[in-house]
Amino acid sequence: MSEVSDEQAGKPVLCARLNGNTLRAKWPGKRWHGAYKNIDAVCDAAHADGLESFLIDYVTEEE
């Protein structure tokens, strides 16, 4: 992850991982879940769950 700016400091982190052709995600209060079609769908779900602002940790390929 790159350096964190003052604007980003303290924001919750939404984690998303590519799982075949879909994304699994987790954020504060949620365990790994879902089969989202893209990162926009993940963000929409997080917003619907009450998470207004967050950082995205999105990994498409594990090392």
N, C-alpha and C positions, 0 to 999 in steps of 0.2 A: 504494500500500500504506500502511496506517496505521502509526502508531508501533509500534516493536517493544518489548515488555516484556522484563524480565530473564528471565522464563520462556521466552520465544520466542528469545532471542538464541542464535545458534550452531546452531539446528536446521536440518536440510536443508529445502529447499523442493520441494514437489511442485507442478508446473505442470499445469493442465488447461485445455483450450480446447474450446469447442463447435465441432463440425465437422458441420454439418447436424443430424441427429438423434442423433448420438453424440458422445462425448468422446475426444479424443486427449490423451495425457499424457506427461510426462517427469519424471524424478527423478534424483538423483545415480546415475550408472552406467548410465542408460538414455537413449536418444535418444527423440525424439517417436515414439510408437507407439500402436497399439490403436484399437479402436472400441468403447469402453465405453458401456454403456447409461445410467449415471448416476455421480455422484461417489462413491457408496458402493462401486461396482465398482472404480473407480480406486484408492480407498484400500485395498480388500481385496487388489488386485494388488500394491500397494506393500508392504503388510505381508507378503504371501507371498514377496516378493523380499528380505525381510530388513530393510526400513526400518521401525523400530519407532515413531518419533515424528517428526513433520514439520509444517511450516507448509503451508497450501494456498493457492496463487495460482490462483484459478478465474476465468476470463474467459468470459462468455457472449456478449459482443458487443464486437468490435473497434471502436475509434474511427477 
